[in-house]
Amino acid sequence: MWPANGRFGMEVAPAGLAFVHDLLNTLPAGKPRAADLLGSLDEARPWLDGALTAWAAETGREQPVVSLTERDLGQIRGLREEIKNVLTGGEGAPERPSAALELSSAALRLETDGRVVIEPRGTGAQLVSSVVMIEMLTAQQADTWRRLKVCRNPRCQVAFFDRSRNNSGVWHSTKACGNVENLRAHRARAKSTA
């Protein structure tokens, strides 16, 4: 259902946060490296259509129609990098947010049952960043944002949703990445003491 996460065969983040999770996994990552789904407009359009379809199904919202330009694509890639930098501790993060973040907008609407609903607005990268910011805010309020992480294996770096009880996961897959990295560290320690 989620085009980027599906290629890594993992459980996705809950609710609309899965859109942010899927955006992060458009990066070339994993072992072997998967292609960058935002590498060109021809690759980005099917990813975005699929991800927005899944987002609409997951959240019960109307699926927005987004047309992208090369400029939009660059802004979405910048947004993806900024979110990854936030999740990995901010190493290499720019001092200022990208134009896609600055241009994010949303509208508040009062439902007949008294709930306030936040709706994404804009076109192109602005609309995509609006969806991302709404879902990040919603996840922060639900205290699920802290569970979205990037695998610590530098050769992998797949984004994953940590479902461990104490939120202590650091590998997207302990078997695929954790064991390999732990063995590598053990060998390095043994070599340095020998």
Buried (B, 14 or more C-beta within 10 A) or exposed (E): EBBBBBBBEBEBBBBBBBBBBBBBBBBEBBBEEBEBBBBEBEBBBEBBBBBBBBBBEBBEBEEBEBEBEEEBBBBBBBBBBBBBBBBBEEEEBEEEBBBBBEBBEBEEEEEEEEEEEBBBBBBBBBBBBBBBBBBBEBBEEEEBBEBBBBBBBEBBBBBBBBEEEEEEBBBBBEEBBBEBBEEEEEEEEEEEEE
